[in-house]
Amino acid sequence: MSMHYGRSQHPQAPPGYVHDDMTKAEIKEREATLVPLTDSVRRLVDAVVRTQVADSVLDDVRGRVEALTDELLAEALPGPHGVRFGSDGGFRNYGNPVVGKGNAFAPPVAVQRDGEDVWADFELGPAYEGPPGLVHGGVSALILDQMLGEAASAGGRPGMTGTLTIVYKQGTPLGPLRGEARIESTQGVKAIVRGRLLTRPADGSEPVVCVEAEGIFILPRWARERVAGGDREHVGDA
């Protein structure tokens, strides 16, 4: 199924917020093949990080990967995917490095909503390592930025990151983790949001807080009229 994106740009939004004509059925069909491919590439990334095969095998695999890459680029967007809205609702940010269904760098983090609280259980493997056996601090900040943005949207106060303060309580181990976030307060077009990353022990022991974050999320000028009119779904980091 060949995809043709980029039907119309919202007149007040910055470049990248695009409405197209894909229906929910077409999106579901596309994701049925896109998501498994992304999972396979994510597995490939992990394998490249950990492999110890001979140099000759690496060279052979590289050639095959380059050939497959050329196949995918035979019909591709000229730039970033951006955020795209279908003809009957919903949005797609497949390139997002935290939640993107088309981005193999994304863990991925499947964010859940419970009222104004958001949370996600996910796993970070060797591709996200900083210090030996621990998650890179920048990856923790990346995920928390996304989680806080999701919480701002869940609380009806969507926006873009204005400031993000990270406190590293202790090293975050690779493996199963949990992210949590919620709005703490609001000030006009600003939402102050708090979140954290915790361990997710397999033995049932108490989770440990590894990283805490506080962010200020600001509703951009172009979106204020839409939010005032009740359209809060299509704005912000979520």
C-alpha positions in Angstrom: 0.0 0.0 0.0 1.7 3.2 -1.2 1.2 6.2 1.1 0.9 9.8 0.0 1.1 12.3 2.8 0.9 16.0 3.2 -2.6 17.1 2.1 -3.0 20.4 4.1 -1.1 22.4 6.7 -2.9 24.0 9.5 -2.7 27.8 8.6 -1.5 28.9 12.1 0.5 25.9 13.1 4.3 25.6 12.6 5.5 23.4 9.7 5.0 19.7 10.4 1.4 19.7 11.7 -0.3 18.3 8.7 -3.8 17.0 7.9 -4.1 14.2 5.4 -6.9 12.0 4.1 -6.1 8.7 5.8 -9.1 7.0 7.4 -8.9 5.0 10.6 -9.1 1.8 8.6 -6.2 2.8 6.4 -4.1 3.8 9.4 -4.8 0.4 11.1 -3.8 -1.4 7.9 -0.6 0.6 7.6 0.4 0.1 11.3 -0.2 -3.7 11.0 2.9 -3.8 8.8 4.8 -0.8 10.0 4.9 -1.7 13.7 6.3 -5.2 13.2 9.0 -3.8 10.8 9.9 -1.2 13.4 10.2 -4.0 16.1 12.5 -5.9 13.8 14.7 -2.9 13.2 14.8 -2.3 17.0 15.9 -5.9 17.4 18.6 -5.3 14.8 19.9 -2.2 16.7 20.2 -4.3 19.8 22.0 -7.0 17.9 24.5 -4.5 16.4 25.3 -3.2 19.9 25.9 -6.7 21.3 27.2 -8.8 18.4 30.6 -10.5 18.5 30.5 -12.1 15.1 33.5 -12.0 12.8 34.3 -8.9 10.7 33.4 -10.7 7.5 29.9 -11.4 8.8 29.6 -7.7 9.8 30.5 -6.7 6.3 28.1 -9.1 4.7 25.2 -8.0 6.9 26.0 -4.3 6.2 25.6 -4.9 2.5 22.2 -6.5 3.0 21.1 -3.8 5.4 22.1 -1.1 2.9 20.1 -2.9 0.1 17.0 -3.0 2.3 17.4 0.6 3.2 17.5 1.6 -0.4 14.2 -0.3 -0.9 12.5 1.7 1.8 13.9 5.0 0.5 12.6 4.4 -3.0 9.4 6.1 -1.8 10.0 8.3 1.3 9.1 11.7 2.7 11.7 14.4 1.8 12.0 15.3 5.5 10.7 14.6 9.0 7.4 12.8 9.5 6.0 15.5 11.8 2.5 15.1 13.3 -0.3 14.0 10.9 -4.0 13.9 11.4 -6.3 11.5 9.7 -9.6 12.3 8.0 -11.7 10.9 10.9 -9.7 11.9 13.9 -6.5 10.8 15.7 -2.9 11.8 15.1 0.3 10.0 14.2 3.8 11.0 15.2 5.6 7.9 13.9 9.0 9.7 14.1 8.8 10.5 17.8 11.9 9.0 19.6 10.0 8.0 22.7 6.5 6.8 21.4 6.9 6.8 17.6 5.5 3.6 16.0 7.9 4.0 13.1 11.0 4.9 15.1 13.2 2.0 16.1 15.1 4.2 18.5 11.9 4.6 20.6 11.8 1.9 23.4 8.8 2.3 22.7 6.9 3.9 25.6 3.2 3.2 25.5 1.7 5.9 27.6 -1.5 5.1 29.5 -3.9 7.6 31.0 -5.9 7.3 34.2 -7.7 10.6 34.5 -5.0 13.3 34.9 -2.4 10.7 35.8 -0.2 9.2 33.0 2.1 6.2 33.4 4.0 3.7 31.2 5.7 0.4 31.8 8.6 -0.2 29.4 12.1 -1.7 29.1 15.4 -0.2 28.1 18.1 -2.4 26.8 21.8 -2.1 25.8 21.1 0.5 23.1 20.2 3.0 25.9 23.3 2.4 28.1 25.3 5.2 29.5 27.4 4.1 32.5 27.9 0.3 32.4 24.5 -1.4 33.2 22.7 1.9 33.6 20.5 4.0 31.4 22.1 7.1 29.8 21.0 10.2 31.7 20.0 11.9 28.5 17.7 9.1 27.6 16.0 9.4 31.1 15.5 13.1 30.4 14.1 12.4 26.9 11.5 9.9 28.3 10.5 12.2 31.2 10.1 15.1 28.8 7.6 13.0 26.8 5.8 11.7 29.9 5.4 15.3 31.3 4.1 16.5 28.0 1.6 13.6 27.9 0.5 14.6 31.5 0.0 18.2 30.5 -2.3 17.1 27.6 -4.1 14.6 29.9 -4.9 17.4 32.3 -6.3 19.6 29.6 -3.3 21.9 29.5 -1.3 20.8 26.4 1.9 22.7 25.5 5.5 22.7 24.5 8.4 22.3 26.9 9.5 25.6 28.4 11.9 24.3 31.0 12.8 20.8 32.2 14.6 20.2 35.5 16.0 16.7 36.1 17.1 15.3 39.4 19.1 12.0 39.3 18.4 10.3 42.6 20.5 7.2 41.7 21.6 5.3 38.6 18.7 3.9 36.5 19.3 0.2 35.8 18.7 -1.2 32.3 15.7 -3.4 32.1 12.0 -3.0 33.2 11.1 0.6 34.3 8.0 2.7 34.9 7.4 6.3 34.2 4.7 8.4 36.0 3.6 12.1 35.6 0.8 14.5 36.4 0.1 18.2 36.5 1.0 19.9 39.8 -0.4 23.4 39.0 -1.3 25.8 36.3 -0.6 29.5 35.7 -2.4 31.0 32.7 -1.0 29.3 29.5 1.6 27.4 31.6 1.3 24.0 33.3 3.8 22.8 35.9 4.2 19.1 35.7 6.0 16.6 37.8 7.1 13.1 36.9 9.6 10.3 37.8 11.2 7.1 36.6 11.2 4.1 38.9 12.5 0.6 38.8 10.1 -2.3 38.1 11.5 -5.2 40.1 10.5 -8.7 38.8 10.8 -10.1 42.4 7.9 -8.0 43.7 10.1 -5.8 45.9 9.4 -2.1 46.3 10.2 0.1 43.3 13.0 2.6 43.7 12.7 6.2 42.3 15.8 6.8 40.1 15.0 10.1 38.4 12.6 13.0 39.2 11.6 15.8 36.8 9.7 19.0 36.8 8.7 20.8 33.7 6.9 24.0 32.6 4.8 23.4 29.5 3.6 26.5 27.6 0.7 26.5 25.2 2.1 28.1 21.9 0.4 31.2 20.5 -0.9 29.5 17.4 -2.8 26.9 19.4 -4.5 29.1 22.0 -7.5 29.8 19.9 -8.0 26.2 19.1 -7.7 25.2 22.8 -10.1 27.9 23.8 -12.6 26.4 21.3 -12.3 23.0 22.9 -9.7 21.3 20.5 -7.1 20.2 23.0 -6.2 16.9 21.4 -3.8 18.1 18.6 -1.5 20.4 20.6 1.7 19.8 22.5 4.2 17.0 23.0 1.8 14.1 23.4 
